[in-house]
Amino acid sequence: MKLNNLQILRGISALLVCCFHLREYINFTSINLGNILFGNGSIGVPIFFVISGFIMTYTTYKINIESGNLKKEIISFYKKRIIRIVPLYYLLTLGWMIMGGNFLLYFYGEYFSRLIHSVLFLPQKNTFPVLYLGWSLNYEMFFYLIFGIFLFFSNKKRYLLIIAFFVTSYFLGLIFKPEHPYLLMITNYLNLYFVTGIILSLFLKRYSIPKNYAILISSIGTLFFVLILLNIIRFEDNLFTLFSVSLFVFSFLLFDYTFQYKGNKFLIFLGDISYSFYLSHPFVEIFFRRFKVDGYINLPYFAFKIIITIVVAAFLHHFIEKKITKYII
């Protein structure tokens, strides 16, 4: 099954994060439009996490421990994840170092430590990776590490064990309150978004949702998400946000599983380039900072920057992501 609508959601998530980082440009003296529309746009990252949990489960369900190729399949799993994440991230990290004008500093002292932690996907206390968006990739790579280890178990046990691992880690964090940055990441509630993705995949593997119920769930899930995004409904509780984001992802999944909606081609394309879009949009933002635009002319200027970001992401996706993947595989 082609999960076109889940791919569309990838694109929407990357767009939300991009708009979140660009929102200051459309905050005006009369109205903080950017904050109103995209002040909660960072919620796109948790959506990515739920999608990752879902896709990893969806694509590995047929891996059989009784197969003589189990070891090769697990090695292939790690290889695909590394090829998907690492090349573009390393390239843009290098680009960020050069753009900052302090390239040589990254080979000494604290800068060197920051670089090493960045390329190894290890968090540091109170310090972002060199390319700051890499903080979310630290979570992704840790999730892949744990997920791959549990593939050695049967598919009846592996996903329950993965869920148990992350849920137990979360509660241990609440009890012991670790201070080491890696332990803080391991026990962070953000890992629960991967868990709900796994649960959604297992649920839809076993059950089908009738159309009348699917319409109701999708309507409620989408409306609820929009109200939270626009800060109309405010909840500080992390678990409530977890539920809301997961319900929103579930709403999109129903368009694939129940409605079998093929989706809009452009939005699917936006999903295809979402990883490049996510990592490259800070470069576009930095470039446009040198041009000053005042007043409400910032609205079309804001849209123009989004369009340029899409063009840059499409270029990176075609000439870097796809080419490198094809070459390495």
Helices and strands as residue ranges (DSSP letters): H 4-22, G 23-26, H 33-38, G 41-43, H 44-60, H 70-99, G 103-107, H 109-119, H 134-149, G 150-152, H 158-176, H 181-186, H 191-206, H 211-229, H 238-257, H 265-272, H 274-288, G 295-297, H 298-316, I 317-321, H 322-328
